[in-house]
Amino acid sequence: MATMYLDAQSKAELHAEAEKLMARYESPLETVKALMAYNCELETQILALAHRHPGLVAISFDPTPPVLG
């Protein structure tokens, strides 16, 4: 599980994009699928950026398994 820290503008942009995706689909399942695909696309872009510019992005993983409330 990874943790990303975003500035306020980036958070607002991601929130706006998520709202667009949610408005596009009538089915909650299709909305979740679209959000998951979007998340995978963002993660791929971050990994590519980290590979090209290792000093710019640091990627680390928390070995603690997620806990569901």
Secondary structure, DSSP 8 states (H G I E B T S, - for coil): -------HHHHHHHHHHHHHHHHH-SSHHHHHHHHHHHHHHHHHHHHHHHHH-TTT-------S-----
